[in-house]
């Protein structure tokens, strides 16, 4: 498993080119444009069954996750723990395939106008919500309008001026500019989920999750568990389980022990120092794959002295990201001073800092800063941030900076981040696909996730231009320029790109770890 490859992106651009030639329908399953419709399931057909060697026995999968979902509204949550659950409850119009190329989901096909400003989606027949109502275009329009108005990912719809439903199975999006990454923006993860218009009208989206996915919501006991049950009317393959119980277990060692003793069937993470142990255990399936997320330190630009770029750069020079990576992830991560991993087409080989305490001290002296104390906020629900903070504290101490490590539960961490109540915080950004996902929301002056308050006119112009550039090489050049300036101005101080580490019982069949960390149990069975 790897990040989106150049070939995958070229396939997507070929789809757009085919649309430009005459507005024909576009199907990601056939980049040539010759086969323009993904066949909808036969309403009278029997549900797909697992292969003989993956015969389902039903049963409930016990899945351990490291923290509590902060909420279960897909449009407003930003918690990875919430999305681990919601991935199995909701669907999007399109979704990333195994190679992260967009493929049909609730939309079976789509077409674009010659100017790339009108996108028309045809919905799949026979899809119902868990509550029993049929999926219609009105649900899609209501979902996207809600996201655009109040969603945490409203920025993903910046290119769209309007959503229309000319009939029950057709959705039309009118754009204000070309958007070569539109499919990724509307389908990369369940923050763009389609919910029922009725739930939106009643205000029950977060309280009574009602999706079209393979599992339906049963209950949520904060601090304990989330329970789902199989959706027998699911439009896709599966489900082959009776249900899923997500147990909240913040302690990494407890999760591993519970897996070893059979108390849980699957765990969402593995301490890197236990990889070899679990790989040698015949009763454990250990999965280690390259992911496409990054981990970083962010300094509050709205507070002195972090509003001074020299102070931010001094801190970057003082840090040794090789040591931080080794402490937090052992051999399960790759140090990187930019966001995008080296295996991606969009990777930029740029590392201006290294580890230079002398340069750090000189910059602090030039800025007139001494006796500096930093409030560094981390969360024990991502224990690698606590480990990284300890190393950061030691390294900054060498240049006279004291670090007060503040450990919060993740819900509190998110609230404090949103209010700007920090000098600095450390965390990761998960499941990126398009380069826009790595930079725009975090570093554009109007980015919704720009909690550090970074603002630079040149970065804004580059990110705005890259969003609508349809030529792949030209688009990469724009992102390379933006990334260089983001790093030089230390909007974020990047650490590493980690591998994804998951483990499960051999009885768990039909599950694969994905580079976008989408936890999909639709085709999973207990053998």
Beta strands, then each sheet from edge to edge (+ up, - down):
strand 1: 25-26
strand 2: 60-65
strand 3: 94-96
strand 4: 102-104
strand 5: 107-112
strand 6: 118-123
strand 7: 160-167
strand 8: 170-175
strand 9: 215-221
strand 10: 225-230
strand 11: 243-248
strand 12: 266-267
strand 13: 285-290
strand 14: 294-299
strand 15: 333-335
strand 16: 373-379
strand 17: 402-408
strand 18: 424-429
strand 19: 492-504
strand 20: 508-509
strand 21: 525-526
sheet 1: 1+ 5- 6+ 8- 7+
sheet 2: 9+ 10- 11+ 2+ 12+ 19- 13+
sheet 3: 9+ 10- 11+ 2+ 12+ 19- 14+ 18- 16- 17-
sheet 4: 9+ 10- 11+ 2+ 12+ 19- 15+
sheet 5: 3+ 4-
sheet 6: 20+ 21-
end
